[in-house]
Amino acid sequence: MNAEFINPFLVSIVNVLLTMAQVVATPGKPLLKTFDLAKGDVTGIIGMAGEKTRGSLAITFTEESILHIASQMLGEKIETMDETISDMVGEITNMVTGGAKKILSEKGYKFELAIPSMIVGKNHVISHKTNGPIVIVPFKTGNGDFFIEVCFER
Amino acid sequence: MNAEFINPFLVSIVNVLLTMAQVVATPGKPLLKTFDLAKGDVTGIIGMAGEKTRGSLAITFTEESILHIASQMLGEKIETMDETISDMVGEITNMVTGGAKKILSEKGYKFELAIPSMIVGKNHVISHKTNGPIVIVPFKTGNGDFFIEVCFER
């Protein structure tokens, strides 16, 4: 998997957080995923299926980062990890994959999005079942970290 | 969402566990999902996308149930929730959706499967981002419970 598949997701999440939450997110160095690299407290995950490729995207937030993002988006201090947070992570996941889908479509890679699912729980670990590599990109926001994981098979 | 969409997944998981692990799983009454109904310790989740419909399937196992299923499948006592368990849940998720895809295809509902992802962590909760209903079906195995969640949009 090359940068052509990863970059649309990075561009998209930076755009979404800046536009929706006025949060500046800075990507770190992409890494090949090993089993228990990222532990998140809330995760949005979505499947993508097309004729040429299929894959999945996970965005996994620490509690610190998502509470700050949620507070920014809603304009009030959010302090608990409840259904509002879960719904918001679903919306972010939808917007990020929607944006990336548009960019990839212009490059000739068309796919359909499934319905995102969210996972809430302390320190859970996501793994993808694939024969191909999983790329994980850490992000810093100044108020907690989050990670995206992109997994594509050809 | 009617039984026509749910039953293929129920038939498929019962078949997979009986064939692969000699475990008899008995479905309970299907329920409409509310936010925090099922808490699992390991979950397999997969997106499905087609022209007429899109959705997702989650299979969420308690530690007790999956350790028993894994022990049965591998023919040795499995006592820890490690990568072997996560891979096995991925395989089960693949087999269940593969089986259900075949049945639904014969009814004229064709969809592509994304790559499954697995979540490992104590007591995490899955929610699906959809405008439609999410149906959750509890299963008993005699050695712990598990739940499947099916979510389809038309």
Interface residues (C-beta under 8 A of the other chain):
Chain A: F35 K39 T43 G44 I45 I46 G47 M48 A49 G50 R54 G55 S56 A58 E83 S86 D87 G90 E91 T93 N94 F111 E112 L113 A114 I115 P116 S117 M118 I119 V120 G121 K122 N123 H124 V125 I126 S127 H128 K129 T130 C151 E153
Chain B: F35 K39 T43 G44 I45 I46 G47 M48 A49 G50 R54 G55 S56 A58 E83 S86 D87 G90 E91 T93 N94 F111 E112 L113 A114 I115 P116 S117 M118 I119 V120 G121 K122 N123 H124 V125 I126 S127 H128 K129 T130 C151 E153
